């Protein structure tokens, strides 16, 4: 029992220390790039019928969260505006799919909500 406790304490100490080799700025930039790639992938998959609106929403929120993390006030405002633009593009896309019989009224309302929420964040200046 004492041996297990000692191992746990050693592991906890090694996990708690930040890796000095990691570059926070580079990791943040990589996170943004990854979020953008995932967004584009989700958009393609949704267009092909292999992703859901929830996948689009999750990808969109990843993009804005990655952009907001550690951003200056000016950069945060830009990120929120970009997210709102994207939300409106998604709403337009789903509306077109609805008009062609490929999306439901609920799908349109779900994207309408995302766009309204994004506009609210822009108006407030924060998420």
Buried (B, 14 or more C-beta within 10 A) or exposed (E): EEEEEEEEEEEEEEEEEEEEEEEEEEEBEEBBEEBBEBBEEBBEBBEEEEBBBEBBBBBBBBBBBBBBBEBEEEEBBEBBBBBBEBBBBBBEBBBEBBEEEEBEEEBBEBBBEBBEBBBEBBEEEEB
